[in-house]
Amino acid sequence: MVILSYTHDALQLYESKTRKPMQNTITYNDILEDVDKLSLEEQESLIDVIQHRLIERRRDELAKEIQAVRQEYRDGKATVVSADELAREILS
C-alpha cells in the first residue's frame, strides 16, 4: 500500500533526523509532539501502520506460545484434557 510505504519511509527519515550524536533516545513526549506536527491524513496513516504492527506482534507472540506448548506436549510436560476436566481442576 502506498500510504503505508510512505509512512514507513517517513518514520525512518524521522528516526535518522531526530537522533542526536550523543543522545540515542527519543522520549515518548518527543514522539507525541512530532505526531502533532503531522497532517491529519499522516496521523491517520500512522495509526493504521501502528495498528498493523501491533497485530503482527501479537500474531508472532501467539505463534511462539503455540510452538512452546506443542514442544511441551511432545516432551510429555503437557497433557490433553477436556474442557470439563479443566474446569473441575480449576474449581477444585
DRENTORRO-613160 format. One record per residue (C-alpha): z, y, x; residue in three letters. Coordinates in steps of 0.05 Angstrom, whole numbers, padded with zeros to 5 digits, always signed. Example, Ala and Ser with C-alpha at 12.3 -4.5 7.8 and 13.67 -1.06 7.14 Angstrom:
BEGIN
+00156-00090+00246ALA/+00143-00021+00273SER/
***
This chain:
BEGIN
+00000+00000+00000MET/-00020+00067+00029VAL/+00044+00104+00008ILE/+00088+00051+00039LEU/+00048+00053+00103SER/+00052+00129+00105TYR/+00127+00128+00093THR/+00137+00075+00147HIS/+00097+00118+00196ASP/+00137+00179+00175ALA/+00203+00142+00186LEU/+00180+00121+00256GLN/+00159+00192+00272LEU/+00225+00218+00245TYR/+00264+00170+00290GLU/+00224+00189+00351SER/+00231+00264+00338LYS/+00305+00266+00318THR/+00335+00225+00374ARG/+00363+00269+00428LYS/+00362+00245+00501PRO/+00437+00238+00507MET/+00451+00224+00433GLN/+00420+00159+00408ASN/+00451+00160+00339THR/+00435+00196+00274ILE/+00492+00208+00225THR/+00488+00190+00152TYR/+00494+00264+00135ASN/+00435+00280+00181ASP/+00393+00230+00143ILE/+00413+00259+00075LEU/+00397+00329+00098GLU/+00329+00308+00123ASP/+00314+00270+00059VAL/+00328+00334+00021ASP/+00272+00366+00062LYS/+00221+00315+00036LEU/+00178+00329-00024SER/+00197+00295-00089LEU/+00139+00246-00081GLU/+00161+00229-00010GLU/+00233+00218-00033GLN/+00209+00171-00088GLU/+00166+00134-00038SER/+00225+00128+00009LEU/+00268+00100-00047ILE/+00214+00048-00060ASP/+00210+00029+00013VAL/+00285+00022+00019ILE/+00289-00020-00045GLN/+00235-00067-00019HIS/+00271-00073+00048ARG/+00337-00089+00013LEU/+00302-00143-00029ILE/+00273-00174+00034GLU/+00341-00172+00070ARG/+00375-00206+00010ARG/+00320-00257+00007ARG/+00328-00271+00082ASP/+00403-00278+00075GLU/+00396-00325+00017LEU/+00346-00368+00055ALA/+00395-00372+00114LYS/+00451-00393+00067GLU/+00407-00446+00036ILE/+00389-00473+00105GLN/+00462-00475+00125ALA/+00483-00512+00062VAL/+00426-00562+00070ARG/+00448-00574+00141GLN/+00520-00584+00119GLU/+00495-00634+00067TYR/+00454-00672+00120ARG/+00515-00672+00165ASP/+00558-00701+00109GLY/+00601-00638+00103LYS/+00579-00624+00032ALA/+00573-00668-00029THR/+00534-00663-00093VAL/+00577-00653-00155VAL/+00562-00638-00228SER/+00579-00572-00260ALA/+00635-00606-00299ASP/+00665-00636-00235GLU/+00661-00568-00201LEU/+00694-00534-00260ALA/+00750-00586-00262ARG/+00762-00577-00187GLU/+00764-00501-00192ILE/+00811-00502-00252LEU/+00859-00553-00223SER/
***
